[in-house]
Amino acid sequence: MRGLPKDVDADAVIEIGRYLDDRGKRARISVHEAIRIVRKKTRTKLTDAGLEELIVECAAARHLAIVLDS
């Protein structure tokens, strides 16, 4: 995984990690649903595109299947 830019919200990254960990190894990760859940659980200034990029990178690092539906 690449280094995070300085403007990334640490709370959003932590919440993405929790969301991915809760899904299990075999579940497909819906990017649209993940963005909705992260926005619901934490306030972040990141755009949807920024969140999508973080979700995809974190899911890829965990070798999870990703549904690009956003």
Secondary structure, 3 states (H helix, E strand, C coil): CCCCCCCCCHHHHHHHHHHHHHHCCCCCEEHHHHHHHHHHHCCCCCCHHHHHHHHHHHHHHCCCCEECCC
